């Protein structure tokens, strides 16, 4: 092969290589815009397509119960379910579907619709796609969906707005929700972000503190116990209610630290006196092995173990009584006592009193506050007190806010009282050793 032939061969080889490189780049680039599992265009393609046409709308379709499916059947079946959902949606909807996350899919509307037009569209769409049944090895896997959209004409922050609408719909078990600026969801998110920062700082700097509300013996009218109520002190020394910071603490996964701080500080306060004291525990606390072990370790070495009362807050239904019974039996080995808090609210029922070997029953303030004027409330509380007495359980009235309510509570034979008439929660406690 002469020099000229070699040059021609080399040019052809370089041209072929360049063509292959170009093709390879195109293939790699196309994969960047395609979801690997479903072969649907992904969120990067969605962003690109939205930039090309501003006068469009966006609808997100989300699988509701996927975590349950995935945990029960395994991730391989989970992937199969997603593929079948995509196949079903593709058959029902004659338009491009994007997979924007694991269980979320999005479609682009050709025109940006007003609120009522969008509502009618979502109603029709939901009715068309809501019933999805995936067959797997003879089993019917029912897949439910939630829809979300945004009524704004601008694409500014459209992804976050639709995401907020989807979160709202799921949290409230709605078929769909449409975001509008007047709803102010972003203000709530911003507020939660700010509180999250405050909660983290408070946990790091031990600014979670117990306030102490006295509980009197109704026969002697003397203080015998205190309830330790969690409060947060921010950098400006403002006192923040647990109603605000406890839900945030759970979301940002520092709730365990809050519980430990309150238990430690409460035990420290009552270590060297003779008063009883109570600490609130959620079902979540009791089910948590870390908190369970922490409490047992605290009881093992504390001089106040036989004076503490653990109040089980009835904010949720008790699913596993065996764990509750184990907790109660273990803490009682050290002399601790147990109360059911807020009885008469939420999931309260008399079966709790039979199944759980508790020492105290705290009657919810909603039953107590108008007991002096409401005959029906009087009858309900009378029944609760009589039932508790027959089981050997002491009763505590919450929300005692006046002398007439206190007189009525004493008249009914309730053992203890707590409320603003007796005293508000105290930031510090001065007691005699």
Secondary structure, 3 states (H helix, E strand, C coil): CCHHHHHHHHHHHHHHHHHHHHHHHHHHHHHHCECCCCCCEEHHHHHHHHHHCCCCEEEEEEECCHHHHHHHHCHHHHHHHHHHHHHHHHHHCCCCEEECCCCEEEEEECCCCCHHHHHHHHHHHHHHHCCEEEEECCEEEEECEEEEEECCCCCCCHHHHHHHHHHHHHHCCCCEEEECHHHCHHHHHHHHHHHHHHHHHHHHCCCEEEEEEEEEECCCCCEEEEEEEEEEECCCCCEEEHHHHHHHHHHCCCHHHHHHHHHHHHHHHHCCCCCEEEEEECHHHHHCHHHHHHHHHHHHHCCCCCCEEEEEECCCCCCCHHHHHHHHHHHHCCCCEEEEEEECCCCCCHHHHHHCCCCEEEECHHHHCCCCCCHHHHHHHHHHHHHHHHCCCEEEECCCCCHHHHHHHHHCCCCEECCCCCCCCECCCCCCC
